[in-house]
């Protein structure tokens, strides 16, 4: 299975997010899944990249040209260097079997919303899983709930993704996808 992982590429973030990233990475590499990830050695992304590399999993590296400076220490060939962030996100979604999002900044939130909107619009039908480690995405979830309550979106719009409150729930969701596939 090919798993697109969107997550923080920042160092100095709270350790609990790094630990959850390492836990999910270990599960993914033990199952010999291919990983589609941004070519970066920092933050949660870097931990997942290192874990996959250590275990010889297939890593599909994607990177927009503007971020090439963050990939200078990556020895593997970068599979997809794109002109834009939009193009990199679409390629990552399109080439995956599942989209998994861990805590991250603006880029990760952009990827989450892009995956949700493109699925809602019928451009893909990939499962979307958001790992809400330590309540990281609570405010985003509250905003989506408010949008539904105030009729800016339908209840069905919220059914195109799943939120996991912990790594164990995320693993259970991925296992269910694996058994269906």
N, C-alpha and C positions, 0 to 999 in steps of 0.2 A: 504494500500500500504506500502511496506517496502522500506525505503529510506536509502541507505548507504551514510553517510556524512563523507567526508574527509576534515579536516580543521586543523588550527594551534592548537597545545596543548602547546603554550608558553604564559606566562604572559608578561606583559609590552610591548605588541604590540600596535600600534596606535588604539585609541578608536573607530575610524570610522569602523574598521574591526569588532570589538566586537559588535558594534551597529547593523551592517548588519547581523551578526550571530544571534543576539537576535531576530531581525525582522523575519528572515526566520524560526527560531526555533518556534516562536509564531505561525506563519502560519501553520507549520507542525503539531504542537501539537493540534491546534484547529481543524484540519482535522482528528485527531485520527490516524495518520500514525504511524507505527512502525518505530523505528529508529535503524539502525545498526551503531554503533559508537565505536571508541576506548575507552577503560575504562581509562579515565583520567579526572581530574577535573580542568585542567588548560586551559587557553586561550579560543578560540572560542569553542572548543570541550567541555570544562567544562561548558560554558554558555548553550550550546544546551542540554547537559546532565541534568543540573539543571532544565531547563525549562520543559523538558520531564518528569522528575521525579516529579516535582511540579504538573503536570497535569495528572499523572498516566498513561502516554503512555507506551506502551510496548517498552522497551529498550533492544536491543540485544547487549551486550557488548562483544567486541573482543579485544584480547591483545596478542602480542608476549611476550614470557617469559622474554625477556631482559628488558621489560618496566614494569614489575610487581611493581617496586618501586614507580611508579607514580599512582598506583591504591590503595594504602594502606588505603585511607579514603573512598573508595567506598564500601557501605554496601551491595549492590546487588551482587548476584552471577554473576561472569563473565562467560558468556555462552561459549566462545571459547578462551581457552588459547592455543596458537600455538607455535611450536618450532621456526618458522621463520617469518619474516616480510612478505615474499612472500606468505606463507601459509595463514596468516591473511588477506592479501589483496585479495587473490583469494576467500576465504570463504566469505568475506564481499561483493564482487562483485556478486558471485554466489547466495547468499541468498537474494539479493535485487531485487526490481522491477525497481529501478532507482538509478543511481550514481550521487550524488551532491557534487561538490567540491567548497569549499570556500577558501579564502586566507590561505596559509600555507607554510611551509618550504620544505625541501628536501623530507620528508616523503609524504607530500601531492602531491608534483610534481611527485614523483614516482607512487603514486596511480593513478593520472590522466593519466600518460603515459601508465601505465599497463592496465587501463580500456580501453583506446583508442586502444592500440595494440591488446589486446585480443579480442576486438570486431571486429577490422579490420581483424583479423585472423579467425573469425567465431566461437570463443569459447563461445561467448554469444551475445545476441542482446538487451542488456539493454540500455535505453536512458542514455546518459552521458551529464550532465549539469555542466558547469564551471561558477561560479559567479565571474566575473571580477570586484569586488568592487574597486571603486576608481582607476581603471586602473592597479590593482595589477599585473595581468598576461599579460600586454601589451607586454613585452619583450619576453615572451614565445610564445605568438601569433605571434609576428614579426618573431621569429625563425622558427615557423611552416610555415608561409607564405614564408619565404626565401627558405626553403626546397622545397616547391612546385614550386616556381619560378625557382629554379635551378635544377628541375626535380628529386629531391630525393624522392618525393612522388607525388602521383596523386591527382587531385582535389577531387576525390571521397573519398580519405583518410580523408579529412577535413570534410566530410559530416557525419561522425560517431559520432560527438559530437556537442553540441550547446554552444555558449558563451552568457551569459546574462551580460549586462553591469550594471545592478542594481537589487535590490531585487524585485521590481515590475515585471520586465521582467522575472526573475527566477520563480516567483509565477505563472505568466501567462503560462510559459512553463510547469510547473508541473501540472497546471490545465488542459492543453491540453492533457497531458499524462494520467491523471486521467479519462478524458472523453473518451479517446480511449480504456482504459482498462476495 
